[in-house]
Amino acid sequence: MAATAITERRVAGEPVADGVYRFDDGIVNWYLVEDSERVAAIDSGFPADWKTVTSALERMGRSPQQLTDVLLTHAHVDHTGFAERAREETGATVWMHPKEVEFARSPLPMAKSERNPLLYQWRPPTMALMAVATLKLGPFGQRISEWKTFDDGDVLAGVPGSPRIVFAPGHSLGHCAIHLPDRDVLFSGDAIVTRDPYTGLTGPRLVARAATADVDQNVRSLDAIAATGAGTLLPGHGEPWMEGAERAAELARAAGAQ
């Protein structure tokens, strides 16, 4: 039987791969990727996480202007957070799939999900998620006014880590995973998580239907994640997975979505 966790282990700059650092406020992960001169963020938490970004850059001996890119796996409120602030203050380029733009620009309309999130409100992990999202001004992150788009198979050679885009829809209709082949890392976003923020269930799985647009499509996207062959999978929620993307996809397929 899977274990449960109401919140996650809090970390602020934990090294998880070569030049890759994990940040987790107890609810959601985001990451920084550095090269010799620049830094990119993979997802951007909540708006209030901007202070964490600037503090982390200072500890790394970097200036805010060295944050050149913010890549969004998808545009839910717990992933768009500080993206617009970074764009305004450092000139960072915000990247996303075209199907995410509608939600990144505004909290209305709300993203599609298979089941009403209100049905999960009695669960302690959902209560914690909603409380943190409110306190950290979650919906205010969906105000991105300028962006660039990427698509499946694109290699962003000018971005730290030269990420390759892996289209993995289902959690949202434009959801993408982000692969750094030379660092053997895959940022899976919410296509695979190791803690479902709505149920607290741990281990590789899909996010609950409360926040997943199309579970069947999400399951099909597991093939694309497995095909990367990445040794380390870094999810949007939960602990890093070090046993390979293929094994994570196998277990997520078996676990499904609650």
C-alpha positions in Angstrom: 0.0 0.0 0.0 1.3 3.5 -0.9 2.4 5.8 1.9 0.9 9.2 2.3 2.3 12.6 3.1 0.4 15.8 3.8 3.3 18.0 2.8 6.8 17.5 1.3 10.3 17.8 2.6 11.2 21.5 2.4 14.5 22.2 0.5 16.0 25.4 -0.8 18.7 24.7 -3.3 19.3 21.0 -2.8 21.8 19.7 -5.5 20.0 16.9 -7.5 22.3 16.7 -10.6 25.2 18.5 -12.1 24.3 22.2 -11.9 20.7 21.4 -11.0 19.1 22.6 -7.7 15.8 21.7 -6.2 13.5 24.0 -4.3 10.4 22.8 -2.5 8.1 24.8 -0.1 6.4 21.7 1.1 3.8 21.7 -1.7 5.5 22.1 -5.1 9.0 21.8 -6.6 10.8 24.2 -9.0 14.4 24.0 -10.1 17.4 26.1 -11.1 19.8 25.0 -13.8 23.1 26.7 -14.2 25.9 26.8 -16.8 29.1 28.8 -16.8 27.4 32.2 -17.2 23.6 31.8 -16.9 20.8 30.3 -14.9 17.4 28.9 -16.0 14.4 28.1 -13.9 12.3 25.0 -14.6 8.8 26.0 -13.4 8.4 28.9 -11.0 6.3 27.8 -7.9 4.2 30.6 -6.5 4.7 34.4 -6.8 6.1 34.7 -3.3 8.9 32.4 -4.2 10.7 35.3 -6.0 12.5 36.1 -2.7 13.8 32.5 -2.6 15.1 32.9 -6.2 17.0 36.1 -5.5 18.5 34.6 -2.3 19.5 31.4 -4.1 21.2 33.4 -6.9 23.1 35.4 -4.3 24.3 32.2 -2.6 25.4 30.9 -6.0 27.4 34.0 -6.6 25.1 35.1 -9.4 23.2 38.3 -10.1 19.5 38.3 -10.8 20.3 39.3 -14.4 21.9 36.0 -14.9 18.5 34.3 -14.7 17.9 34.3 -18.4 15.0 31.8 -18.9 12.0 30.4 -17.2 10.6 27.2 -18.7 7.1 26.1 -17.7 6.1 22.5 -17.9 2.5 23.8 -17.7 0.6 26.8 -16.6 -1.2 25.8 -13.4 -1.0 28.3 -10.6 1.6 26.4 -8.6 4.0 26.5 -11.6 3.6 30.0 -13.1 4.5 31.8 -9.9 7.4 34.1 -10.3 7.7 33.8 -14.1 6.4 37.3 -14.9 8.4 38.9 -12.1 11.5 37.3 -13.5 10.6 38.6 -17.0 10.0 42.1 -15.7 13.1 42.4 -13.4 15.8 40.4 -15.2 14.5 40.3 -18.8 14.2 36.5 -18.6 12.4 34.8 -21.4 9.4 32.8 -20.4 8.8 29.6 -22.4 5.8 27.3 -22.6 3.8 25.2 -25.0 1.2 27.1 -27.1 -1.7 25.2 -25.5 -0.7 26.6 -22.1 -0.7 30.3 -23.1 -4.4 30.8 -22.4 -4.0 29.9 -18.8 -0.6 31.5 -18.3 -2.1 34.9 -19.3 -5.0 34.8 -16.8 -6.5 32.7 -14.0 -9.8 32.7 -16.0 -10.9 30.5 -17.6 -9.7 27.8 -15.1 -7.8 24.9 -16.5 -9.9 21.8 -17.3 -9.9 18.8 -14.9 -11.8 15.5 -14.9 -13.2 15.9 -11.5 -14.3 18.9 -9.4 -11.5 19.9 -7.0 -14.1 20.6 -4.3 -14.6 16.9 -4.0 -11.1 16.7 -2.5 -11.4 19.6 -0.1 -11.8 17.3 3.0 -8.4 15.7 2.4 -5.6 17.2 4.5 -3.1 17.4 1.5 -5.7 19.3 -0.5 -6.3 21.6 2.4 -2.6 22.3 2.7 -2.3 22.9 -1.1 -5.1 25.4 -1.1 -3.9 27.2 2.0 -0.4 27.6 0.6 -1.6 28.6 -2.8 -3.7 31.4 -1.2 -1.1 32.6 1.2 1.6 32.7 -1.6 -0.8 34.5 -4.0 -1.0 31.6 -6.5 -3.5 33.0 -9.0 -1.4 36.2 -9.4 1.2 34.2 -11.1 -1.1 33.7 -14.1 -0.4 37.2 -15.5 2.3 36.5 -18.0 2.3 39.1 -20.6 5.2 38.1 -22.9 6.5 34.6 -23.8 8.0 32.3 -26.4 6.7 28.9 -27.3 8.3 25.5 -27.7 7.0 22.3 -29.1 7.8 18.6 -29.0 11.4 17.7 -29.9 12.6 21.3 -29.8 16.2 21.7 -28.5 16.6 25.2 -26.9 20.4 25.5 -27.5 20.5 29.0 -26.2 19.0 28.1 -22.8 21.2 26.8 -19.9 21.4 23.0 -20.1 20.3 23.0 -23.8 16.9 21.4 -22.8 15.0 19.2 -25.2 11.2 19.4 -25.0 9.1 16.3 -24.6 5.4 16.8 -25.3 3.6 14.9 -22.5 0.0 16.1 -22.5 -2.8 14.9 -20.2 -2.3 16.6 -16.9 -2.9 19.7 -19.0 -3.4 19.8 -22.7 0.0 21.4 -23.4 2.0 19.8 -20.7 5.7 19.1 -21.5 8.5 17.4 -19.8 12.0 18.9 -20.1 15.0 16.7 -20.8 18.6 17.6 -20.2 20.4 14.7 -21.9 23.9 15.7 -21.0 23.0 15.7 -17.3 20.8 12.6 -17.5 17.8 14.5 -16.0 14.2 14.7 -16.9 11.9 17.3 -15.3 8.6 15.5 -15.5 6.4 18.4 -14.2 3.1 16.9 -13.2 3.0 14.2 -15.9 4.6 12.0 -13.2 4.8 13.0 -9.6 6.1 11.2 -6.6 3.6 12.8 -4.2 0.1 13.6 -5.3 -0.7 17.0 -3.8 -4.4 16.3 -3.6 -4.3 12.8 -1.9 -0.8 12.7 -0.4 -0.1 9.4 -2.0 3.6 8.8 -2.6 5.6 7.0 -5.2 5.5 7.6 -9.0 1.9 8.2 -10.1 -0.4 10.6 -11.9 -1.9 13.6 -10.2 -5.5 13.2 -9.0 -8.4 13.8 -11.4 -9.0 17.1 -9.5 -6.2 18.7 -11.5 -5.7 16.4 -14.5 -7.4 17.3 -17.8 -7.3 13.9 -19.4 -6.1 10.8 -17.5 -6.1 8.5 -20.5 -3.9 10.9 -22.4 -1.6 11.3 -19.4 -1.2 7.5 -19.4 -0.3 7.5 -23.1 2.3 10.2 -22.5 4.1 8.0 -20.1 5.6 6.3 -23.2 7.3 9.5 -24.2 8.7 10.0 -20.7 10.1 6.4 -20.6 11.6 6.8 -24.0 13.9 9.5 -22.8 15.9 6.9 -20.8 16.7 9.6 -18.2 18.4 8.2 -15.1 16.9 10.9 -12.8 13.4 12.1 -12.9 12.6 15.4 -11.1 8.9 15.8 -10.6 6.7 18.9 -9.9 5.6 17.3 -6.6 7.5 14.9 -4.4 11.0 13.6 -4.0 13.5 13.1 -6.9 13.3 9.6 -8.5 16.7 8.1 -9.1 15.7 4.7 -10.6 15.1 5.9 -14.1 12.3 7.4 -16.2 11.3 4.0 -17.6 10.7 2.5 -14.1 8.9 5.6 -13.0 6.6 5.4 -16.0 5.9 1.7 -15.3 4.9 2.5 -11.7 2.9 5.5 -12.6 0.9 3.5 -15.1 0.1 1.0 -12.4 -0.8 3.6 -9.9 -3.0 5.7 -12.2 -4.9 8.8 -10.9 -7.2 8.9 -7.8 
